[in-house]
Amino acid sequence: MTARGEPGHGRFGALLALAGLAFVVAGCEYLLGAPFPDEFPSSSPIARFAEGTATIEIDGGDTIELTQVVEGAGIDSMFGSTVRWTGPDGWSMQVMGAGAEEFGMGSAYLTFDRIDDGEHWTTFDPGRCIVDIEVADKDALRGSATCKGVEWYDALGGMMALEPSPLDEPKFDAEVTFEATP
């Protein structure tokens, strides 16, 4: 699977698309009498993950090893994966969307986060990474990603703006591998 998005609009666009889909599906039943079930489909768990690692190899720089999977990580039928790995120096990475069965919007995407000198940095444009999913099922989430021109944003400050501004930090390229298991 690959993840590509318009710069600066990836995460917001995915959430907006999902909200729009829910509105359309729910509205069709009431307005058009479409043959939808009595209730909107509910999500069911496919997997829960407790162990795993992720490696972020920064081009021309450090290699970051993330050795802990955050509690609650897993895959569900409606939204796919929500798996976060954490490690030293405030780094974490999350892979979302892999393995969705019901509404599978077709692509997984990842974000990086970093706590640096009391500031929370995040990446805003998941289109900067091409994510390849090897496995996304009850036994594992495993894959890799190639990221180009990734920019940091202030997660607590300007992210609510329609056009958030990147931090004054250098862009970076990275090669990523990840795995999570029960």
C-alpha angles and dihedrals in degrees: 000000000000133000120212127162142167108273113268097006106070105103094035091046093051092051092046092049092051092048090048091050091052091049093049095046093047093043095050092060094053101035102037102023089238115181097257122144119267090260134037108259114270126221119253126197118254098177144353119209128205105165138044149101139240128196125204113193108194111210107250092359146058132338112228119205115203108195106171130073111212117241114265095034116149151103126275129190097246106041104018124218128007103176125153127188122197134193146155127322093032097291124145136161132199131200114201135181102024117134100015110159105182107038098009099173086202105252144065121219136188138212133196125218130188134182106213124175091336094313125113111224122190139173116245105187113067088181088079090075130062104211120202115194115204097177132004109168143101092298104047152341108225133162150106140245139204113212125193129187096358114183131201123232132188103259094199100038125041100008093102092060117102089238107027116199121233120242119257091260128118118266114244142203121216144179113218135193125182143176134178127183136179 
